[in-house]
Amino acid sequence: MANSELGHQLTLQAAAQIRGLIIDRVLLPGEKIRQVDLAEKIGVSRSPLREALRTLEAEGVVSYEANRGYVVARLDDNDLEQIFDMREMLEAKLLKTISRPDPDCLRRLKEANDRMMEAIEARDVAKVLHWNREFHFGIFDLSPLNQFRREVQRLWQLSEGYSASWWWRTPDADKRINREHKAIIAALRKYDIEGLIALCDEHRVGGFEGSLTGVAR
C-alpha cells in the first residue's frame, strides 16, 4: 500500500475512533482535546490525528478555538432544533423507501431494544447509545438511500451526546422508550409505513425535548 493511501486509511480510522469517544461520552461537549493524550489513547501518531481532527472539524463534530485548540463541538438549543428538523425530513425519506423486514431483522430489533433497556437500568451510557443506534439504524439500513443514511448518521453524531442522560433524568423514560420501540417494531411487522413514520416522529420529538440544554443564542 502506498504511503498516501496508508495515511488516508489511518486518518479515517482515527476519525472513526474519535467519533466513538464523543458518542460514548468519553469526550464531552466543550471539552478540550489534548492531542498527545488522544494520540496515545487511540494508538496513532500525531500526523493522522491532526488530519482526523480537520476532517471532524469540517463535519462540525469538533471546532477549533483560539488559545485552546480543538474542542468537542458544543451545541445550543437553536443548533439542536435545526439538527432535529433535518433529521425529521431525512429520516422520513429513508422510512418511505425501506424494504419489508424479514423475521431475522425483526428479531435483531427486539434484541437491540432489550439490550438498551438493560443498559438504561445499569446506567451504562455507552451501551445505551450503542443499542439505540443499533435499533434505529437497523431500520434505516432497510432503505437503499445510502447518502441520506450517511447524512442522518452525521446528524446523530453531532447531537447524540446531548441526549445521553435524559433517559434517567425523566421519570419512567425507560417505560416510554420501551413502549415506543415495541410500537415501531409492530408497525414494521405490518409494513405500515405511514404508521411507522408517525411513530418515529413522536419518538424523535421526545428525544429532542430531552436533549434541550436551556441555552440559546
N, C-alpha and C positions, 0 to 999 in steps of 0.2 A: 504494500500500500504506500502511495506517495506521501511525502511529509505533509503536503497541504491537505490531502484527504484525511489523513490521520488526525491532524489538528482540528479539522472541521468536526470529525466524529467526537473527539474529546470535548469540544465546545458544546455540542448538542447534549452529550451525556451530563456534563457539568450543569447545564441549564436545567435539564430534567431533574437532577438531584436537588438543585436549589429550589425549584418549584415545589418539590415534595416536602422539603423542610418548611417552606412557608405554609403549605396546605396543612401539614401536620402540626402547625403551631410551634415548631422548634424555633423558627424565626418569626417574630411578631410584627404587626403593622407599626411603622415608625422606628423600628429597631435599626441601629447602625450595623452594617455588615462589615465585620472585621475580616479582611481578605486573607490574612495569614492563617487565622484560626479556621476559616471556612475551607481554604485550600487543603489544610491538613485533615479536616473532618471528612471531606468527600474524596480525598485521595487524588487530587490533580495539582499540576504546577500552576504558578501564578498567571502564565500567559493564557491558557484556555479558560481559566477562571475569569479573567478580565473580559475576554470575548463573550463569555456566557452572560456576564453582568450587562454588557452592552446590548446583547440580544434581549434580555429580560427588561431592560430599560425601554427599548423600542416597543415592547408588548405592554408596558405600563405596570409590570409586576414589581419593579423596583424603580427608584428615582435617584438622581444624583443631586446632592445638596452641597453648596459651597461650604467649605471648612468642616464638613462631616464626611463627605464621600458618599458611597452608595448606601441607601436605606431602603427597607421594605416599604412599598407604597402605602400611604395612609389615605383612606377614602373618607369623605364626609357624606352626609345623608343625600346631598344632591347627586354625588357620584353614584352612590348605591341605587338611587331611584332610576338613573339613566341605565345602569347595568341591568337592573331587573326588567325595565321596559324593553331593552334589546333582547334579553332572554325570552321574554314573552313572545315576541314576534318570531324569533328564530326557532324556538322550541316548538311552536305551533306548526311551523312549516315542516320540521322533522317528523312530528307526530302524524301529520296528514299523509306522509309518504311511507310509513312503516309497513313492512310485510306482516302477515299473520304470524304470531309467535307459535312455536311448536311446544309440546309438553316439556321438553328439556329446558327451554328458555323460561317458561313459567316457573319451573322448579327452582332454577337459579335465582330468579327474582324473589321468590318466597324465602329462600335460604339467605339471601343478602339482607332482606328485611329482618329476619330472625336474628341474624348476627348483629345487625345495627341495634336492635332492642337490647341485646345482651351488653353491647358496648356502652349504651346510654346508662344502663343500670350500674355498670362498672365505672362510669365516668371517665372512660378512655377516649379522649378527644380524637386522637389519630385514627382509631378503629371506627369511631362513629362516622367520621368524614370518609374513610375508605369505603365502608359498606354502603353509605348513602350514595357515593359516586357509582359503585358497582350496580346499585339498584337502578338509578336513573339512566346511566349510560348503557346499561343492558337493554333498555328500551330504545334509546336514541340509535344504538347500533343496528337496529332493525331497518333504519332508513338508509337509502343509497346516497344521500346528500352529504358526502364527506366534507365538503368545505363548510357547510352550515354546522356540522358537528364539531369541526375544529374550532370554529369561532365561538360556539357555545362553550366548549371546553376552556377556551381562553377567558371568557367572562366568568366562568365558575372559579378559575384560578385567581382572578382578581378579587373576588368578593367572598370566597368561601371562609376565610379566616374570621370574617365578621359575624358569621352565624354559628361559629363553632361551639359556643357555650350557651346559646339560647335554649337548648333542649332542657337544661336543668335550671335555668332562670325562670322558666314559665311553668306554672303548675299544670300537671298532667300532660305536659308536652309529649311525653313518650306514648301515652294512650292515643293522643290525637294523630301523631305521625303513624303509628301502627294502624289505626283505623283508615287513614287516608291512603297509605301504601296498599293495604288489602283491597280497598275500593278500586285503586288503579289496576291492580292485578286482575280483579274481576272484570273490569271494562276491557282489558286486553284479551282475556279469555273469550269474551263475547265478540271481540273485534269491533267494539263500539267506539269508533274514532272520535265522534263528536263528544260523547260522554267522557272519553279519555282526556281530551283537550280541556274540557271544563273542569275535571277533577284536578288535573295538573296545574291549571291556572289558580284554582283555590289553594292548592298546596303551596305553590310558589309565593302567593300573597302572604301566607303565614310565615314563610321563610324570610321574606322581605321585612315584614313588621318586626320580626325577632332580631334582624340584623341592624336595625337603626341605632345610630350612636348618639343621637341628640345634637350632633354637630352639623352645621350648615354654613356655607359661605355667604 
